[in-house]
Amino acid sequence: MSSYKTIGHGVPQGSVLGPLLFLIYINDLHTCIKSSTVRHFADDTNLLFATDKSKPRNRNAVRNLNKDLKSLNHWLLANKISLNSTKTEIIYFRKKNKTIPNFKIKLNGIKIIRSNDVKYVGVIFDEYLDFSSHIETMNAKLKRANNLIAISRHYISRNLMIQIYYGQFHSHLTYGCQLWGQNENQIKKTIVIQKKAIRLITFSDHLAHTDPLFRELKILKLSDIVTMHNILFTHNTLNNKSPALFNNYFIPKSINHRHPTTNNPDSTYSNLKGSLGMPKYSSKSGESSIRFICSFNWNLVLRNLSIKYPNKYISNDNWLKSTKSHILKKLLKEYFLDVYN
């Protein structure tokens, strides 16, 4: 045991209260930032600065960002917190056909190095926001997990193999999947790796059809996992259980007629993209936005549930909105597994 020591400033490292005390300690950091938006997660702080689309090389933008960083450095010095400027990165989010402005951003007199991708809360954000870097890194982890499964499957039971799958494979597969898993073209390789894991656990041929294997093991496919996360997120948001940022994120759509149009969910012409009493995607959101995809998934699955279980579930979303999250999750898993043939 070490001797007692008086702490003049900062928080005790490794203590239970350390993270909470640190958050209180830096709680007023954002007050010194004037032009940027501050985002905190524990000791990981980010500044978000939006440039003018019509003037991407605007000198005022560079000047304002440098002012914010100068104010940040003064705040850190005043509060006796050190920051390694050489480890601080800057990333410019842009479209692929857009050139990078020649920004000179400095912190404490040191030029900040531009990065093609940054890791934040376990998710790698690349400059195009297509999450290709994150998927590539994750696929490497999943392949190592498959190697573990391939070696250990000869010595342990299937139940233990499933536990290894959920601990070493599934945990990486589901983390942040609602961000990087929405584009099916991006996750093709990940889907192949997951199928290989299922074949390894069941000692199946490398070309065996995997749908029956998923159903046998009661494991969901990646695409269905993403859909489930979308629906659960929509459910929590409609019930005001998501962060306040998502208040009014989904606007229920009401229809005052019953004509057979694409706008009527009971019509055969319905496109399921904004049904009666269900979340309607914003007109400002494109079809690749999470807002649109979540609305579409919610409407589509609700319609399929009402068709598949006509005696068990009602044909509107009142039941789904009022039910508990864990019950909805169990129902969705049962629904997806029943589809596998």
Secondary structure, 3 states (H helix, E strand, C coil): CCCCCCCCCCCCCCCCCHHHHHHHHCCCHHHHCCCCEEEEECCEEEEECCCECCECCCHHHHHHHHHHHHHHHHHHHHCCCCCCHHHCEECCCCCCCCCCCCCCCEECCEECEECCEEEECCEEEECCCCCHHHHHHHHHHHHHHHHHHHHHCCCCCHHHHHHHHHHHHHHHHHCCHHHHCCCCCCCHHHHHHHHHHHHHHCCCCCCCCCHHHHHHHCCCCHHHHHHHHHHHHHHHHHCCCCCHHHCCCCEEECCCCCCCCCCCCCCCCCCCCCCECCEECCCCCCCCCHHHHHHHHHHHHHHHHHHHCCCCCCCCCHHHHHCCHHHHHHHHHHHHHHHCC
